[in-house]
Amino acid sequence: MFTVTAWNNGGSGYGLRVAREDRARFFRRAWRTVTVALPNGRGVAAVNLTSTFWTTCPELRSASIGAWLRQNRMDTWPSGQPPTFTLLPTGRASFRLRR
């Protein structure tokens, strides 16, 4: 289990930012996609891991995650204070998001 923060690209792109040390510990370079089960049975987000996930952009970017953040009114936040969540590994390349 590890902490992630909400992420926004300054526009319509949303996701979850993973700390570099957690990326190294919980993710495998061989994975091309991961799944994230959203809280309260709100669905599962399939997330493509881009090559930049491993270098400069450690975010799990997904329209489904963005929709969930908007539905729960967590899509805006004061500068430098994004909402935090817990991501729980549940199997190979799969995780469950907790508030």
PDB file as gemmi writes it, atoms N, CA and C in Angstrom:
CRYST1    1.000    1.000    1.000  90.00  90.00  90.00 P 1                      
ATOM      1  N   MET A   1       0.848  -1.163   0.000  1.00  0.00           N  
ATOM      2  CA  MET A   1       0.000   0.000   0.000  1.00  0.00           C  
ATOM      3  C   MET A   1       0.902   1.237   0.000  1.00  0.00           C  
ATOM      4  N   PHE A   2       0.500   2.255  -0.789  1.00  0.00           N  
ATOM      5  CA  PHE A   2       1.292   3.469  -0.863  1.00  0.00           C  
ATOM      6  C   PHE A   2       0.386   4.656  -1.194  1.00  0.00           C  
ATOM      7  N   THR A   3       0.911   5.854  -0.962  1.00  0.00           N  
ATOM      8  CA  THR A   3       0.143   7.080  -1.161  1.00  0.00           C  
ATOM      9  C   THR A   3       0.388   7.634  -2.556  1.00  0.00           C  
ATOM     10  N   VAL A   4      -0.687   8.104  -3.189  1.00  0.00           N  
ATOM     11  CA  VAL A   4      -0.612   8.797  -4.474  1.00  0.00           C  
ATOM     12  C   VAL A   4      -1.362  10.117  -4.324  1.00  0.00           C  
ATOM     13  N   THR A   5      -1.105  11.047  -5.232  1.00  0.00           N  
ATOM     14  CA  THR A   5      -1.810  12.330  -5.201  1.00  0.00           C  
ATOM     15  C   THR A   5      -2.536  12.541  -6.527  1.00  0.00           C  
ATOM     16  N   ALA A   6      -3.596  13.314  -6.480  1.00  0.00           N  
ATOM     17  CA  ALA A   6      -4.295  13.683  -7.707  1.00  0.00           C  
ATOM     18  C   ALA A   6      -3.342  14.507  -8.564  1.00  0.00           C  
ATOM     19  N   TRP A   7      -3.520  14.401  -9.883  1.00  0.00           N  
ATOM     20  CA  TRP A   7      -2.672  15.122 -10.832  1.00  0.00           C  
ATOM     21  C   TRP A   7      -3.549  15.727 -11.916  1.00  0.00           C  
ATOM     22  N   ASN A   8      -3.170  16.916 -12.362  1.00  0.00           N  
ATOM     23  CA  ASN A   8      -3.849  17.570 -13.483  1.00  0.00           C  
ATOM     24  C   ASN A   8      -2.789  18.251 -14.334  1.00  0.00           C  
ATOM     25  N   ASN A   9      -2.952  18.189 -15.644  1.00  0.00           N  
ATOM     26  CA  ASN A   9      -1.970  18.788 -16.545  1.00  0.00           C  
ATOM     27  C   ASN A   9      -2.220  20.272 -16.805  1.00  0.00           C  
ATOM     28  N   GLY A  10      -3.116  20.871 -16.045  1.00  0.00           N  
ATOM     29  CA  GLY A  10      -3.448  22.269 -16.246  1.00  0.00           C  
ATOM     30  C   GLY A  10      -4.623  22.449 -17.196  1.00  0.00           C  
ATOM     31  N   GLY A  11      -5.168  21.338 -17.656  1.00  0.00           N  
ATOM     32  CA  GLY A  11      -6.312  21.367 -18.570  1.00  0.00           C  
ATOM     33  C   GLY A  11      -7.273  20.251 -18.220  1.00  0.00           C  
ATOM     34  N   SER A  12      -7.603  19.435 -19.217  1.00  0.00           N  
ATOM     35  CA  SER A  12      -8.594  18.379 -19.005  1.00  0.00           C  
ATOM     36  C   SER A  12      -7.976  17.031 -18.640  1.00  0.00           C  
ATOM     37  N   GLY A  13      -6.655  16.937 -18.580  1.00  0.00           N  
ATOM     38  CA  GLY A  13      -6.002  15.668 -18.244  1.00  0.00           C  
ATOM     39  C   GLY A  13      -5.864  15.464 -16.750  1.00  0.00           C  
ATOM     40  N   TYR A  14      -6.301  14.282 -16.273  1.00  0.00           N  
ATOM     41  CA  TYR A  14      -6.239  13.959 -14.850  1.00  0.00           C  
ATOM     42  C   TYR A  14      -5.619  12.592 -14.646  1.00  0.00           C  
ATOM     43  N   GLY A  15      -5.151  12.379 -13.433  1.00  0.00           N  
ATOM     44  CA  GLY A  15      -4.596  11.087 -13.084  1.00  0.00           C  
ATOM     45  C   GLY A  15      -4.135  11.072 -11.643  1.00  0.00           C  
ATOM     46  N   LEU A  16      -3.244  10.140 -11.364  1.00  0.00           N  
ATOM     47  CA  LEU A  16      -2.686   9.961 -10.031  1.00  0.00           C  
ATOM     48  C   LEU A  16      -1.168   9.966 -10.140  1.00  0.00           C  
ATOM     49  N   ARG A  17      -0.521  10.788  -9.349  1.00  0.00           N  
ATOM     50  CA  ARG A  17       0.946  10.860  -9.366  1.00  0.00           C  
ATOM     51  C   ARG A  17       1.509   9.853  -8.358  1.00  0.00           C  
ATOM     52  N   VAL A  18       2.465   9.083  -8.829  1.00  0.00           N  
ATOM     53  CA  VAL A  18       3.128   8.047  -8.033  1.00  0.00           C  
ATOM     54  C   VAL A  18       4.532   8.537  -7.690  1.00  0.00           C  
ATOM     55  N   ALA A  19       4.918   8.426  -6.430  1.00  0.00           N  
ATOM     56  CA  ALA A  19       6.278   8.793  -6.041  1.00  0.00           C  
ATOM     57  C   ALA A  19       7.270   7.852  -6.730  1.00  0.00           C  
ATOM     58  N   ARG A  20       8.419   8.373  -7.085  1.00  0.00           N  
ATOM     59  CA  ARG A  20       9.410   7.578  -7.816  1.00  0.00           C  
ATOM     60  C   ARG A  20       9.801   6.293  -7.071  1.00  0.00           C  
ATOM     61  N   GLU A  21       9.961   6.392  -5.768  1.00  0.00           N  
ATOM     62  CA  GLU A  21      10.340   5.184  -5.012  1.00  0.00           C  
ATOM     63  C   GLU A  21       9.216   4.144  -5.018  1.00  0.00           C  
ATOM     64  N   ASP A  22       7.972   4.578  -5.001  1.00  0.00           N  
ATOM     65  CA  ASP A  22       6.839   3.645  -5.080  1.00  0.00           C  
ATOM     66  C   ASP A  22       6.709   3.073  -6.492  1.00  0.00           C  
ATOM     67  N   ARG A  23       6.996   3.887  -7.488  1.00  0.00           N  
ATOM     68  CA  ARG A  23       6.997   3.393  -8.864  1.00  0.00           C  
ATOM     69  C   ARG A  23       7.993   2.242  -8.995  1.00  0.00           C  
ATOM     70  N   ALA A  24       9.186   2.425  -8.453  1.00  0.00           N  
ATOM     71  CA  ALA A  24      10.211   1.381  -8.539  1.00  0.00           C  
ATOM     72  C   ALA A  24       9.822   0.137  -7.749  1.00  0.00           C  
ATOM     73  N   ARG A  25       9.137   0.320  -6.647  1.00  0.00           N  
ATOM     74  CA  ARG A  25       8.790  -0.810  -5.774  1.00  0.00           C  
ATOM     75  C   ARG A  25       7.566  -1.594  -6.242  1.00  0.00           C  
ATOM     76  N   PHE A  26       6.547  -0.914  -6.777  1.00  0.00           N  
ATOM     77  CA  PHE A  26       5.265  -1.566  -7.043  1.00  0.00           C  
ATOM     78  C   PHE A  26       4.925  -1.782  -8.519  1.00  0.00           C  
ATOM     79  N   PHE A  27       5.724  -1.225  -9.427  1.00  0.00           N  
ATOM     80  CA  PHE A  27       5.437  -1.341 -10.858  1.00  0.00           C  
ATOM     81  C   PHE A  27       6.579  -2.070 -11.560  1.00  0.00           C  
ATOM     82  N   ARG A  28       6.274  -2.721 -12.665  1.00  0.00           N  
ATOM     83  CA  ARG A  28       7.267  -3.457 -13.449  1.00  0.00           C  
ATOM     84  C   ARG A  28       7.365  -2.839 -14.836  1.00  0.00           C  
ATOM     85  N   ARG A  29       8.573  -2.690 -15.324  1.00  0.00           N  
ATOM     86  CA  ARG A  29       8.778  -2.102 -16.655  1.00  0.00           C  
ATOM     87  C   ARG A  29       8.128  -2.925 -17.759  1.00  0.00           C  
ATOM     88  N   ALA A  30       7.942  -4.196 -17.540  1.00  0.00           N  
ATOM     89  CA  ALA A  30       7.319  -5.056 -18.560  1.00  0.00           C  
ATOM     90  C   ALA A  30       5.825  -4.770 -18.725  1.00  0.00           C  
ATOM     91  N   TRP A  31       5.209  -4.141 -17.742  1.00  0.00           N  
ATOM     92  CA  TRP A  31       3.782  -3.841 -17.834  1.00  0.00           C  
ATOM     93  C   TRP A  31       3.546  -2.713 -18.820  1.00  0.00           C  
ATOM     94  N   ARG A  32       2.609  -2.897 -19.721  1.00  0.00           N  
ATOM     95  CA  ARG A  32       2.202  -1.847 -20.655  1.00  0.00           C  
ATOM     96  C   ARG A  32       0.962  -1.122 -20.142  1.00  0.00           C  
ATOM     97  N   THR A  33       0.137  -1.837 -19.377  1.00  0.00           N  
ATOM     98  CA  THR A  33      -1.067  -1.251 -18.785  1.00  0.00           C  
ATOM     99  C   THR A  33      -1.220  -1.767 -17.361  1.00  0.00           C  
ATOM    100  N   VAL A  34      -1.937  -1.007 -16.555  1.00  0.00           N  
ATOM    101  CA  VAL A  34      -2.355  -1.441 -15.228  1.00  0.00           C  
ATOM    102  C   VAL A  34      -3.835  -1.123 -15.089  1.00  0.00           C  
ATOM    103  N   THR A  35      -4.493  -1.766 -14.146  1.00  0.00           N  
ATOM    104  CA  THR A  35      -5.879  -1.439 -13.848  1.00  0.00           C  
ATOM    105  C   THR A  35      -5.964  -0.864 -12.447  1.00  0.00           C  
ATOM    106  N   VAL A  36      -6.857   0.102 -12.300  1.00  0.00           N  
ATOM    107  CA  VAL A  36      -7.087   0.745 -11.008  1.00  0.00           C  
ATOM    108  C   VAL A  36      -8.578   0.667 -10.725  1.00  0.00           C  
ATOM    109  N   ALA A  37      -8.957  -0.110  -9.704  1.00  0.00           N  
ATOM    110  CA  ALA A  37     -10.355  -0.184  -9.282  1.00  0.00           C  
ATOM    111  C   ALA A  37     -10.664   1.077  -8.482  1.00  0.00           C  
ATOM    112  N   LEU A  38     -11.684   1.799  -8.909  1.00  0.00           N  
ATOM    113  CA  LEU A  38     -12.051   3.052  -8.263  1.00  0.00           C  
ATOM    114  C   LEU A  38     -12.926   2.789  -7.037  1.00  0.00           C  
ATOM    115  N   PRO A  39     -12.907   3.681  -6.049  1.00  0.00           N  
ATOM    116  CA  PRO A  39     -13.668   3.476  -4.811  1.00  0.00           C  
ATOM    117  C   PRO A  39     -15.176   3.355  -5.048  1.00  0.00           C  
ATOM    118  N   ASN A  40     -15.813   2.675  -4.125  1.00  0.00           N  
ATOM    119  CA  ASN A  40     -17.272   2.555  -4.082  1.00  0.00           C  
ATOM    120  C   ASN A  40     -17.867   1.928  -5.340  1.00  0.00           C  
ATOM    121  N   GLY A  41     -17.139   0.976  -5.934  1.00  0.00           N  
ATOM    122  CA  GLY A  41     -17.655   0.277  -7.099  1.00  0.00           C  
ATOM    123  C   GLY A  41     -17.876   1.163  -8.306  1.00  0.00           C  
ATOM    124  N   ARG A  42     -17.115   2.229  -8.436  1.00  0.00           N  
ATOM    125  CA  ARG A  42     -17.287   3.190  -9.536  1.00  0.00           C  
ATOM    126  C   ARG A  42     -16.588   2.758 -10.825  1.00  0.00           C  
ATOM    127  N   GLY A  43     -16.165   1.514 -10.894  1.00  0.00           N  
ATOM    128  CA  GLY A  43     -15.560   1.019 -12.122  1.00  0.00           C  
ATOM    129  C   GLY A  43     -14.081   0.770 -11.995  1.00  0.00           C  
ATOM    130  N   VAL A  44     -13.508   0.398 -13.123  1.00  0.00           N  
ATOM    131  CA  VAL A  44     -12.082   0.098 -13.194  1.00  0.00           C  
ATOM    132  C   VAL A  44     -11.486   0.918 -14.327  1.00  0.00           C  
ATOM    133  N   ALA A  45     -10.397   1.599 -14.027  1.00  0.00           N  
ATOM    134  CA  ALA A  45      -9.693   2.382 -15.036  1.00  0.00           C  
ATOM    135  C   ALA A  45      -8.549   1.547 -15.589  1.00  0.00           C  
ATOM    136  N   ALA A  46      -8.506   1.394 -16.903  1.00  0.00           N  
ATOM    137  CA  ALA A  46      -7.360   0.777 -17.571  1.00  0.00           C  
ATOM    138  C   ALA A  46      -6.402   1.908 -17.928  1.00  0.00           C  
ATOM    139  N   VAL A  47      -5.174   1.820 -17.458  1.00  0.00           N  
ATOM    140  CA  VAL A  47      -4.213   2.904 -17.605  1.00  0.00           C  
ATOM    141  C   VAL A  47      -2.996   2.416 -18.395  1.00  0.00           C  
ATOM    142  N   ASN A  48      -2.708   3.085 -19.498  1.00  0.00           N  
ATOM    143  CA  ASN A  48      -1.498   2.782 -20.257  1.00  0.00           C  
ATOM    144  C   ASN A  48      -0.306   3.411 -19.560  1.00  0.00           C  
ATOM    145  N   LEU A  49       0.764   2.636 -19.412  1.00  0.00           N  
ATOM    146  CA  LEU A  49       1.999   3.173 -18.847  1.00  0.00           C  
ATOM    147  C   LEU A  49       2.876   3.618 -20.014  1.00  0.00           C  
ATOM    148  N   THR A  50       3.046   4.928 -20.135  1.00  0.00           N  
ATOM    149  CA  THR A  50       3.851   5.471 -21.217  1.00  0.00           C  
ATOM    150  C   THR A  50       5.336   5.335 -20.888  1.00  0.00           C  
ATOM    151  N   SER A  51       6.167   5.527 -21.880  1.00  0.00           N  
ATOM    152  CA  SER A  51       7.616   5.463 -21.627  1.00  0.00           C  
ATOM    153  C   SER A  51       8.037   6.551 -20.649  1.00  0.00           C  
ATOM    154  N   THR A  52       7.353   7.700 -20.664  1.00  0.00           N  
ATOM    155  CA  THR A  52       7.719   8.774 -19.737  1.00  0.00           C  
ATOM    156  C   THR A  52       7.286   8.498 -18.298  1.00  0.00           C  
ATOM    157  N   PHE A  53       6.410   7.512 -18.109  1.00  0.00           N  
ATOM    158  CA  PHE A  53       6.074   7.101 -16.734  1.00  0.00           C  
ATOM    159  C   PHE A  53       7.353   6.714 -15.993  1.00  0.00           C  
ATOM    160  N   TRP A  54       8.295   6.141 -16.701  1.00  0.00           N  
ATOM    161  CA  TRP A  54       9.544   5.651 -16.102  1.00  0.00           C  
ATOM    162  C   TRP A  54      10.627   6.709 -16.034  1.00  0.00           C  
ATOM    163  N   THR A  55      10.382   7.888 -16.584  1.00  0.00           N  
ATOM    164  CA  THR A  55      11.420   8.923 -16.564  1.00  0.00           C  
ATOM    165  C   THR A  55      10.920  10.191 -15.877  1.00  0.00           C  
ATOM    166  N   THR A  56      10.167  11.005 -16.597  1.00  0.00           N  
ATOM    167  CA  THR A  56       9.825  12.340 -16.094  1.00  0.00           C  
ATOM    168  C   THR A  56       8.374  12.531 -15.673  1.00  0.00           C  
ATOM    169  N   CYS A  57       7.483  11.580 -15.995  1.00  0.00           N  
ATOM    170  CA  CYS A  57       6.048  11.771 -15.746  1.00  0.00           C  
ATOM    171  C   CYS A  57       5.443  10.553 -15.048  1.00  0.00           C  
ATOM    172  N   PRO A  58       5.663  10.418 -13.743  1.00  0.00           N  
ATOM    173  CA  PRO A  58       5.190   9.225 -13.034  1.00  0.00           C  
ATOM    174  C   PRO A  58       3.705   9.297 -12.648  1.00  0.00           C  
ATOM    175  N   GLU A  59       2.850   9.551 -13.667  1.00  0.00           N  
ATOM    176  CA  GLU A  59       1.415   9.639 -13.406  1.00  0.00           C  
ATOM    177  C   GLU A  59       0.666   8.503 -14.089  1.00  0.00           C  
ATOM    178  N   LEU A  60      -0.383   8.072 -13.407  1.00  0.00           N  
ATOM    179  CA  LEU A  60      -1.342   7.136 -13.994  1.00  0.00           C  
ATOM    180  C   LEU A  60      -2.444   8.008 -14.576  1.00  0.00           C  
ATOM    181  N   ARG A  61      -2.410   8.239 -15.878  1.00  0.00           N  
ATOM    182  CA  ARG A  61      -3.327   9.167 -16.547  1.00  0.00           C  
ATOM    183  C   ARG A  61      -4.498   8.407 -17.145  1.00  0.00           C  
ATOM    184  N   SER A  62      -5.708   8.894 -16.846  1.00  0.00           N  
ATOM    185  CA  SER A  62      -6.895   8.178 -17.311  1.00  0.00           C  
ATOM    186  C   SER A  62      -8.118   9.084 -17.296  1.00  0.00           C  
ATOM    187  N   ALA A  63      -8.912   9.004 -18.372  1.00  0.00           N  
ATOM    188  CA  ALA A  63     -10.181   9.739 -18.413  1.00  0.00           C  
ATOM    189  C   ALA A  63     -11.121   9.232 -17.321  1.00  0.00           C  
ATOM    190  N   SER A  64     -11.069   7.934 -17.028  1.00  0.00           N  
ATOM    191  CA  SER A  64     -11.932   7.366 -15.974  1.00  0.00           C  
ATOM    192  C   SER A  64     -11.569   7.924 -14.606  1.00  0.00           C  
ATOM    193  N   ILE A  65     -10.282   8.061 -14.343  1.00  0.00           N  
ATOM    194  CA  ILE A  65      -9.853   8.640 -13.064  1.00  0.00           C  
ATOM    195  C   ILE A  65     -10.282  10.109 -13.006  1.00  0.00           C  
ATOM    196  N   GLY A  66     -10.128  10.835 -14.113  1.00  0.00           N  
ATOM    197  CA  GLY A  66     -10.570  12.224 -14.165  1.00  0.00           C  
ATOM    198  C   GLY A  66     -12.060  12.364 -13.922  1.00  0.00           C  
ATOM    199  N   ALA A  67     -12.856  11.472 -14.527  1.00  0.00           N  
ATOM    200  CA  ALA A  67     -14.310  11.511 -14.323  1.00  0.00           C  
ATOM    201  C   ALA A  67     -14.643  11.245 -12.858  1.00  0.00           C  
ATOM    202  N   TRP A  68     -13.961  10.294 -12.256  1.00  0.00           N  
ATOM    203  CA  TRP A  68     -14.200   9.981 -10.844  1.00  0.00           C  
ATOM    204  C   TRP A  68     -13.834  11.186  -9.957  1.00  0.00           C  
ATOM    205  N   LEU A  69     -12.698  11.827 -10.237  1.00  0.00           N  
ATOM    206  CA  LEU A  69     -12.317  13.012  -9.465  1.00  0.00           C  
ATOM    207  C   LEU A  69     -13.374  14.113  -9.605  1.00  0.00           C  
ATOM    208  N   ARG A  70     -13.868  14.340 -10.829  1.00  0.00           N  
ATOM    209  CA  ARG A  70     -14.897  15.375 -11.037  1.00  0.00           C  
ATOM    210  C   ARG A  70     -16.193  15.005 -10.312  1.00  0.00           C  
ATOM    211  N   GLN A  71     -16.635  13.758 -10.418  1.00  0.00           N  
ATOM    212  CA  GLN A  71     -17.875  13.322  -9.767  1.00  0.00           C  
ATOM    213  C   GLN A  71     -17.816  13.508  -8.259  1.00  0.00           C  
ATOM    214  N   ASN A  72     -16.617  13.377  -7.698  1.00  0.00           N  
ATOM    215  CA  ASN A  72     -16.449  13.499  -6.252  1.00  0.00           C  
ATOM    216  C   ASN A  72     -15.923  14.869  -5.830  1.00  0.00           C  
ATOM    217  N   ARG A  73     -15.972  15.814  -6.771  1.00  0.00           N  
ATOM    218  CA  ARG A  73     -15.565  17.198  -6.516  1.00  0.00           C  
ATOM    219  C   ARG A  73     -14.144  17.305  -5.953  1.00  0.00           C  
ATOM    220  N   MET A  74     -13.264  16.503  -6.525  1.00  0.00           N  
ATOM    221  CA  MET A  74     -11.857  16.539  -6.128  1.00  0.00           C  
ATOM    222  C   MET A  74     -10.975  16.897  -7.321  1.00  0.00           C  
ATOM    223  N   ASP A  75     -11.547  17.586  -8.294  1.00  0.00           N  
ATOM    224  CA  ASP A  75     -10.823  17.911  -9.520  1.00  0.00           C  
ATOM    225  C   ASP A  75     -10.152  19.282  -9.496  1.00  0.00           C  
ATOM    226  N   THR A  76     -10.349  20.030  -8.435  1.00  0.00           N  
ATOM    227  CA  THR A  76      -9.630  21.287  -8.237  1.00  0.00           C  
ATOM    228  C   THR A  76      -9.103  21.312  -6.815  1.00  0.00           C  
ATOM    229  N   TRP A  77      -7.989  21.991  -6.651  1.00  0.00           N  
ATOM    230  CA  TRP A  77      -7.373  22.065  -5.330  1.00  0.00           C  
ATOM    231  C   TRP A  77      -6.451  23.278  -5.289  1.00  0.00           C  
ATOM    232  N   PRO A  78      -6.160  23.766  -4.068  1.00  0.00           N  
ATOM    233  CA  PRO A  78      -5.221  24.886  -3.944  1.00  0.00           C  
ATOM    234  C   PRO A  78      -3.848  24.479  -4.485  1.00  0.00           C  
ATOM    235  N   SER A  79      -3.125  25.433  -5.011  1.00  0.00           N  
ATOM    236  CA  SER A  79      -1.801  25.167  -5.567  1.00  0.00           C  
ATOM    237  C   SER A  79      -0.921  24.413  -4.570  1.00  0.00           C  
ATOM    238  N   GLY A  80      -0.356  23.298  -5.034  1.00  0.00           N  
ATOM    239  CA  GLY A  80       0.541  22.505  -4.202  1.00  0.00           C  
ATOM    240  C   GLY A  80      -0.135  21.627  -3.172  1.00  0.00           C  
ATOM    241  N   GLN A  81      -1.479  21.523  -3.207  1.00  0.00           N  
ATOM    242  CA  GLN A  81      -2.201  20.746  -2.204  1.00  0.00           C  
ATOM    243  C   GLN A  81      -3.211  19.788  -2.836  1.00  0.00           C  
ATOM    244  N   PRO A  82      -2.749  18.904  -3.714  1.00  0.00           N  
ATOM    245  CA  PRO A  82      -3.691  17.964  -4.332  1.00  0.00           C  
ATOM    246  C   PRO A  82      -4.224  16.962  -3.314  1.00  0.00           C  
ATOM    247  N   PRO A  83      -5.410  16.425  -3.564  1.00  0.00           N  
ATOM    248  CA  PRO A  83      -5.929  15.371  -2.681  1.00  0.00           C  
ATOM    249  C   PRO A  83      -4.991  14.160  -2.705  1.00  0.00           C  
ATOM    250  N   THR A  84      -4.924  13.472  -1.581  1.00  0.00           N  
ATOM    251  CA  THR A  84      -4.104  12.257  -1.492  1.00  0.00           C  
ATOM    252  C   THR A  84      -5.005  11.039  -1.316  1.00  0.00           C  
ATOM    253  N   PHE A  85      -4.506   9.914  -1.801  1.00  0.00           N  
ATOM    254  CA  PHE A  85      -5.230   8.652  -1.761  1.00  0.00           C  
ATOM    255  C   PHE A  85      -4.242   7.532  -1.471  1.00  0.00           C  
ATOM    256  N   THR A  86      -4.785   6.360  -1.212  1.00  0.00           N  
ATOM    257  CA  THR A  86      -3.973   5.170  -1.033  1.00  0.00           C  
ATOM    258  C   THR A  86      -4.211   4.251  -2.220  1.00  0.00           C  
ATOM    259  N   LEU A  87      -3.132   3.682  -2.741  1.00  0.00           N  
ATOM    260  CA  LEU A  87      -3.228   2.713  -3.822  1.00  0.00           C  
ATOM    261  C   LEU A  87      -2.742   1.370  -3.279  1.00  0.00           C  
ATOM    262  N   LEU A  88      -3.597   0.390  -3.367  1.00  0.00           N  
ATOM    263  CA  LEU A  88      -3.325  -0.932  -2.811  1.00  0.00           C  
ATOM    264  C   LEU A  88      -3.103  -1.927  -3.942  1.00  0.00           C  
ATOM    265  N   PRO A  89      -1.918  -2.556  -4.031  1.00  0.00           N  
ATOM    266  CA  PRO A  89      -1.726  -3.599  -5.039  1.00  0.00           C  
ATOM    267  C   PRO A  89      -2.662  -4.774  -4.753  1.00  0.00           C  
ATOM    268  N   THR A  90      -3.353  -5.252  -5.790  1.00  0.00           N  
ATOM    269  CA  THR A  90      -4.307  -6.355  -5.604  1.00  0.00           C  
ATOM    270  C   THR A  90      -3.974  -7.561  -6.468  1.00  0.00           C  
ATOM    271  N   GLY A  91      -2.925  -7.482  -7.223  1.00  0.00           N  
ATOM    272  CA  GLY A  91      -2.524  -8.577  -8.098  1.00  0.00           C  
ATOM    273  C   GLY A  91      -1.559  -8.063  -9.134  1.00  0.00           C  
ATOM    274  N   ARG A  92      -1.258  -8.896 -10.106  1.00  0.00           N  
ATOM    275  CA  ARG A  92      -0.315  -8.500 -11.149  1.00  0.00           C  
ATOM    276  C   ARG A  92      -0.903  -7.338 -11.964  1.00  0.00           C  
ATOM    277  N   ALA A  93      -0.239  -6.199 -11.904  1.00  0.00           N  
ATOM    278  CA  ALA A  93      -0.615  -5.001 -12.653  1.00  0.00           C  
ATOM    279  C   ALA A  93      -2.020  -4.505 -12.322  1.00  0.00           C  
ATOM    280  N   SER A  94      -2.467  -4.741 -11.096  1.00  0.00           N  
ATOM    281  CA  SER A  94      -3.785  -4.241 -10.700  1.00  0.00           C  
ATOM    282  C   SER A  94      -3.719  -3.640  -9.296  1.00  0.00           C  
ATOM    283  N   PHE A  95      -4.517  -2.602  -9.116  1.00  0.00           N  
ATOM    284  CA  PHE A  95      -4.514  -1.829  -7.880  1.00  0.00           C  
ATOM    285  C   PHE A  95      -5.937  -1.426  -7.525  1.00  0.00           C  
ATOM    286  N   ARG A  96      -6.142  -1.073  -6.243  1.00  0.00           N  
ATOM    287  CA  ARG A  96      -7.423  -0.538  -5.781  1.00  0.00           C  
ATOM    288  C   ARG A  96      -7.140   0.809  -5.140  1.00  0.00           C  
ATOM    289  N   LEU A  97      -7.908   1.815  -5.564  1.00  0.00           N  
ATOM    290  CA  LEU A  97      -7.767   3.156  -5.040  1.00  0.00           C  
ATOM    291  C   LEU A  97      -8.669   3.332  -3.824  1.00  0.00           C  
ATOM    292  N   ARG A  98      -8.122   3.916  -2.774  1.00  0.00           N  
ATOM    293  CA  ARG A  98      -8.893   4.201  -1.549  1.00  0.00           C  
ATOM    294  C   ARG A  98      -8.759   5.676  -1.230  1.00  0.00           C  
ATOM    295  N   ARG A  99      -9.867   6.239  -0.744  1.00  0.00           N  
ATOM    296  CA  ARG A  99      -9.880   7.651  -0.336  1.00  0.00           C  
ATOM    297  C   ARG A  99      -9.227   7.808   1.004  1.00  0.00           C  
TER     298      ARG A  99                                                      
END                                                                             
